[in-house]
Amino acid sequence: MEQDAYEHARQIEYQRGLDPKKLAQKRLNDLIESYKNGELSVEDLRLYTNIDPESL
């Protein structure tokens, strides 16, 4: 089910002319910014990304 939602979102992004790589980078930057602002916990950052929070 999660894969279906991902594929559907990807199709919509493609139809809107959004570059998937730029969109992914923006989402990653948003997650990092949320972590830095204290809105996202260390555990959540590790769950959503493969980034070690100590490297930030």
Helices and strands as residue ranges (DSSP letters): H 2-15, H 20-36, H 42-48, G 53-55
